[in-house]
């Protein structure tokens, strides 16, 4: 696209610099650039419903650069990466209705100190308030205190950037409202009662720190009453992969990777790539597009040195400066080591019918998760298939306090919600018996806790399956744990199940003097589950012991010979 406007020239040059490698960038930044350039070429296609309105894109950027920013004592100057975001969010329109914006939801992930709030949140909220009829412009911060502080900054920008007529505009400590019934209001993530609004612009700041996605859901539904609303998430990466923000991050990556099509969803992620060395300062620019202009090299160097000297600060540095989603410092398997392409290779169970497998069963307390795992070995790789069970009456509570994804997992069939307030072991028994008819479960390893009655029943129903009590002591678990760990690092474990990923991220270890260890919860009363970690270790361990057995049905005597 050729343009004489400086802002559009900056956008196109930025795209060119990313594509050519002149600006070092991460994979998902490149993909966002490629998506934009590809869409520009598609404007003439009849089946492409959108066009790029250069004047609309320029309008919002010119508005932003007229704002006076008290903290720096001058007007705002947008950087090229910011202009790219403005161009996408405000430039793309519907061909059939040019008043309608294309993107109604957006996820922007960028490291801290890159001027997310000043350069994106403030201008977009103010632009919507000034230009939209009966605007309902909202922004949300994690806490009420942070929201109030952010609002005071926005209010000061408004007062210093515009001539305010007190007869036309009312400015209070809780919001701004004008005679046209447009208003700006702020919330915290804890605010209730956001469902009644018809938001025209909603900006959610630092979403990674939120406990749930209720405010996002509320705004997305509320905005449906408008034909031109936008819900924008601006955040850095975080350390909770069971949270709502990581779920949004996964959706964003799927859109950029072409695994999901959503023409109304814009996203760009500034982050290190898998395999990048977080200690290498050359990678700073990947997660910090404002490097040199706003955030300086020496400041990031200081943060890096602090992380190197103080291990407890490393996970925060990786998340907030490098864009690396990770776990707590004590976790056993770093997320970056688990979340690999090989690990996420999807292979259906039907490809293993009639093949031998080993299973692991970890029965929970009567009102919690239960995990059942099958392991198939093929060509040196270990394929894991899990089934999870939870009482249906516990789903809502666990959604609220444990994991935002549980309701979705139940809906998708990844987790089975058994009727009532306690786990119905008959569901588990029926699944194991059914699996044994479809596959050949040579061994079922189990933790004896809570299992006696179910195991007695299974012994009668699947007599050819050897039921192995798997001692959970440190002495017995240490070697199988290390075998499983080695297979993970060698990319020999294939396990794309999202529940298993959550559980592996929860597992911590505490080595004894002989460096023996097994997976543990962070603390005994923790609600972070590790059930599938235990069942995976048990099933893989028995599969290793039986490695080399042919994928045909065997009888009980044949199994005994393995010992």
N, C-alpha and C positions, 0 to 999 in steps of 0.2 A: 504494500500500500504506500503510495507516494503522497506526502502531505507537506504543505508549506508552514504548518503550525509547529511551533517549537515543542510543545508538549507531546504531540503525536510523533514528531521526529525523535524525541528522547525515548519514547516507548519502543519505536521500531529499532533504534540503535541498541537499546538494552536487549531486545530479543536477539539481534544479530550478534552481540557480544557474548551472550550466553551460549548460543548455538556454536559459535566459532571456538569457544573455550577461552576467549580473551578474559572473561570473568569466570573464575572457577566456581562451579555450582554443583549442587547435588542432583540426583536422578529425578526427583519429583519436582524440582524447580524446572529442569529441562523439559519435563513432560508437560508442565503447565504452559510453558512458552510454545512448545510444539502444538499443543491443542489450540492456542490462540491463533497462531499462524495458519494452521490447517483450516480453522473456521473462517478466517478472512478469505481464503481461496474458495470456500464452499458457498459464499454468499449468493452466487449466481445460480446455484443448484435449486431446482424447483422443490425438492423434498427437504431442503434446509430452510427452516422457518424463521431465521433470524438475519438481521443485518447490523452492521456496525455504524453507529451514528457518531461521527467524529465531533460534531458540534456539541453534542450532549457530553461527551467525554471531556472536551476542552472546557466546557462551562464549569463543571465541578472542580476541575484542577485550578482554574483561574480563581474561583471562589475560595478554595483552600489557601491559595497563596496571598490572599488579601487579609487573612486573619493575622492579628497581632498577637504574638505569644509572649506574655509577660516574663516567663522564665528566661528567655534568651534576649528579650528586649528588642525584638524586631519581628518582621513578618515571616510567616512560615515559608520555607523553601522545600518543595517536594523533591525527593531523590528519584532516580529512574525506576527503581523497583516499586516504589509507592505509586508512581504514575501508571505503571503497568496494572496494578490492582484497581486503581480508579477507572482506568480505561475499560477494563473488563466489566466491572460492576455497574457502571453508568453508561457505557457506550453501546452495549449490545441491547437491541430492541426486537420486538416481534414485527414481522413483515405485515401481518394482517391488522395490527394495532400498534402503531409507532409510539403510543403513549405507555405501552407496557414494557417493562424491563424484562430481559431474558432471565437473569439470575435472581432468584428469590431467596436462595440460601447460599451461604458462603463460609468456608473454613480457611483461615489464614494462620499458619503456624510459623513463627519466627522467634529467634532467641531474644532474651530480655535485653534492655538497654538500646534497642534499635528504633525507639520512638514510635512504638505501636499506638500508644494512647494519644500522644500529641498530634501525630501526623495522619492517623486514620480515624480513630474514634471521634475526637472533637470535631474535625471538619465535616465528617459525614452526618453526625447528629445535627450540627448547626445548619448544614445545607438542606437537610430534609425539613427542618423546622421553618426555615425561611422560604423554601420554594414549594412545599407541598400543601395543598389545600386541606385545612383541618388536620394538620399533621399530628400524629401521636408518636413522638420520638423518644425512645427509651435507651438507656444504657444500664448495664448490670455489672457489678463487681462482686467479689467473693463475700465480703462482709459489709454490714451497714456502715461501719466506720470508713472503710475504703471507698464505698460509693459516695458518701458525703464529701470526702476529701476530693475525689475526682470531680464531683459536681462544682465545688468551689473553684477549682481550676477552670472548668468550662465556663462558669459564670463570669469569671474575670476576663477571659478571652472575649466573650460576648460583649461585655461592657466596653472594652478597649477597642473593639473592632467595628462596632456599629453605633450609630446615634440612636439612643434609646428615648422614645417618647413615653413618659409615664402614663399618658392617657391611652396609649395603644398597647403597651406591654407591661405586664406585672411580673416582677422578679422577686422571688422569695427564697428562703433557705431550702425549700423543698422542690422548687421547679420554676420554669419560665412559661408564661402563657400570654398570647396576644389576642387582639380583638377578633381575629378570624377563627378563634377557638383552636388554634394550633398550640401545642404545649410540649415541653421537654420535662421528662421525669426520670428519676433514677431509682433503681432497686438494688437489693443484694440477692445473692443466690438463695438466701433463706426466706425471702419475701413470699408471703402467701397471697392469694387473690389476684394473680396476674391474668386470669382467664377472661375477664370482662372487657379487656381493651381490644381495640382494632388498630394495632400498631402499624405504622407506616415504615418506620426504621427502628431496628433493634440491634444494638451492638453489645455483645457479651465479651467481657474482658477477662483474660487469664482463666479460661474455662477448665484448665487442667486441675485447678484447686477445688472445683465444685464437687459436692457429694453425689449429685444426681443431675439428670437432664430435664427436670420438670419445667424450669423456666424456658428452656429452648423449645420444648414441646408446646408450651403455652403460647409462646410468641409465633411459632409456625402455624398453629391453628388459628390464633387470633388474626394473623395477617391475611388469612384467606378471604376475609371480608373486604380486602383491598385488592385491586388488580395490579398494584405496583409496589407492594411491600418488599422489604429486604430484611432478613435476619443474618447478621454477620457475627461469626465467632472469630475473635483475635486472641491468640494464646501462644505461649511457649510450650514445649514438651513437658511431660511430667514424670512421676515415678509410680503411678498407680495404673496398671494395665487392666484392672477390673473396673475402672471408673468410666464415666460417661464420655470424657474427652478422648480417651484412647479408642473407644468405639467409633467416635466421629473421625478420628485420625485414620482408622482402618477403612471407613467408608470413603474418605477422601483419596486414599491411595488406590482403592479399587477403581474409582472414577478415572484417576490419572493413568492407571495401568490398563484401562480399557476392559476391566473385568465387570464393570457396572456402567450403564448408560443413564445419565441424568443431565439433560440439557439445561435444567434450571439451577444447577449446582456448580458454583465456581470454587476452586480451591488452588492453593499453592502452598507448598511445604518447603521451608528453608531448613535443611538439616544435613548432617553428615550422612554418608552412605554406609551401608553394611560393609564392614571390613576396614573402614577408615580408622586411622590411629587417632584417638581422642587427645593424645598428648602432642600431636604434631600441629604446631601453630599455623602451618600453611593452610590448614583446613578451616580456619576461623571464618573465612569469607562465605563458606557454604551455608552456615546457619546465621551469619551476621551480615546481611546485605548493606547495612549502614556503616560497615567498617571504614574507618578513616574519617568519614564525613561526620558521624555522630558518636559512635562507640570507637574508641581508639585502641590501637594494637597494644600499647603498653598496659592499659587497664585489663584487657583480656589476658595478657601475659601474667599479670599479677594474680588474676583469678586462677589461672592454670597452675602457677607455682603453689598457691595455697592448696589446691586440690591434690597436688603431688605430695606435699608435705603432710597434709591432713586427710587420710583416707576416708574419714567420715564425711568429707565434703565432696568426694568424687562424684557420687551419684547426682547430687544437685548440680554440679558443674556440667556433667554430661547432658543432663536434661535441659537446663536453662541456658547454657552457652553453646552446646553442640547439637541440640535438637535430638538427642538420643534418648528414646524412651527406655527406661530401665527400672530395676527393682531396688529394694532397700539394700544397704551396703552388706548386710549379712546373708543375703540370698545365695543359694547354692549355684544355680545355673543362671548366668546373666541372660537377659532376654535376647540380646543380640546374638548369643550363641544358640539359642533355641529357635528363634524365628528366622530360619533359613529357607531358601527355595526347596532344597531337598526335603527338609522336614515337612513342608507344607504341600508336598506332592499328593494330590488326591487320587486315591485308588479305591474302587468300590469293593465291598465284601464279596460280591458275587464272583469276583475273579479268583477267590480262594475256596470255592465250594468243593467239598470232599477232601480238602487238604487237612493234614494234621495241624493242630495248634495247641498251645498251652494257655490257660486262663488264670487270672488272679481275681480274687473276690475280697473286698474289704467292707464289711458290714458296719454301718454307722450306729450311733445311738438312734433310738426309735423315731426321732423327729429331725434327722439331719440327712446329709448326703450319703448315699451308698454308691460305690463304684464297682463295676465289673468290667474286666479288660481281657480281650483275646489278643494273642501274639502269634503271628505267622512269620516264619523265616523263609526267605526266598533269595537266592543268589547273594547271600551275605548280608542282606538287609532285613530288618525286623519291623514288620508292619503292625501297628497297634490300632485296635478298634475298641472303643469304649461305649459303655452304657451307664448312664447316671440316673439315679432315682431320688426323688424327694417328695415328702408328703405335700399334697396340693394346698393344704391349709397353711403351709409354711412359706409358700412362694412369695406372697406379698411382703412378709416380714424380711425375708432374705433379700428381696429386691431393695427394700428400704435401707437396710443396715450393712449388707455384705457386698453385693455385686449387682450393678445396674443391668447386667446382661441376662440375668436369670430368667426374667419373663420372656425375653426373646428366644432364649435357648429352649424353653418349654414349648413355645409356639412352633419352633422349627423342628421339634422332635429330638433335639440333641440331649435334652434332659426329660425324663419321664416323670410326670407328676402323678403319683399314686393317690387314690381317693383317701380322704380323711386327714387326721392330724398326725398319724404315725406312718412309717414306711410299711408297706404291705409286702412282706417277703414272698408272697405267692407270685407276685409279678416277676420278681427276680428269678425265682425257681422256674417259672414257665419259660422265661427267655433263655435260661441256660439249657433246659431240656430241648427247646426248639433249635437252638444253635447247635446242639450236639447231633441233631438229626440232619442238619444242613452241612455241618463241618464234622471233623473228628477231634473232639477235645480229648486228647490223650491224658492230660493232667489238669487238675483244677487246684491251684494253691490258694490257701485261705488263712486268714488270721482267726485264731480260735475264738477271739472275743465276740460274743453275741451269736456265734455261728453254729453251735452244737445241733440245735433242732433242725435247721435248714440243711446242714451237712448230712445228718441222718436220713433225711428225706431224699436228698440227691443221691445218696449211696444206693438207694433202692431203685430210683428212676433212671440213673445212668451208670449201671454197674461196671461197664467197661472203662469208665473214666477213673483214673487213679486220683483220689482226693488227698492232697498233700498239705498237712498242717505246716505253715511257714512261720517259724519262730521269729518274732519281731525284736528280739534282743539285739543290742549293738554288735555283739560278737557274731551273731548269725547274719545280720543285715549288711555288715561292712563290705564283704567281698561282692555280693550282688549289687550293692549301691555303686561301687567303683566300676564294676563291669558296665552298668547302665550309663554311668557318667562318661566312660571312655567311648561307648557307642554313640552317645550324643555328640561328643566333640569330633568324632570321626564321620559324622553324618550318616550313621547306619540305622538310626531310628527314624521311621516315617510315621508322623503323627500330626495331622493337620487339625485335630479337634480343638476348638477354641476353649472348651472347659479345661482340657488337659494343659493348655498353655497357661491359663490362669493359675491352675494348681501348681504347675512347675515353678511359676514365679513366686509362689508363696513359700516354697520349701527352703529352709535354712539348714545349716549343718553346724555341729560343734564337735570338733575332733578331740579324741582323747590323747594321752601322751604317746600312743603308738600310731597316731594319725588314722585311727579307725573312726568312721562316722556313718550316720544314716540320716535320711531326711527327717526333719522335725518341723513342727509349727513354730512360729516366732516365739510364742509363749503358750502355755497350756490352755488358757481361756480364749485364745485368739479365734476369731470366726473365719480366718483365712484357711480354706480347706486344702489338703494335700492328698486326698484319697486316691486319685488316679496315679499319683506318683508311686504310692505303695503298690497298687495293683500292677502298674507297669513293670516295676522292679521284679515283683514276684513272677509275673508271666514271662518276662524276658529271661529271667534266671532259669526257669524250668525249660524254656525253649532252647537255651544254650546247652543245658544238660542233655537235651534230647536231639541236639542238632545232628542232622544226617539221617534222621528217620524219614522214610519215604512217605509221600503224600497219599497214602491209602489207608483204608480202615484197618485197625488192628484189634486184637482181642486182649483181654486182661492179662493173660499169661505173657503176651509179647511185651506189654508195658513193663511188667515186673522184671523182665530180663535186662531192662535198661539199668537196673540197680544192682 
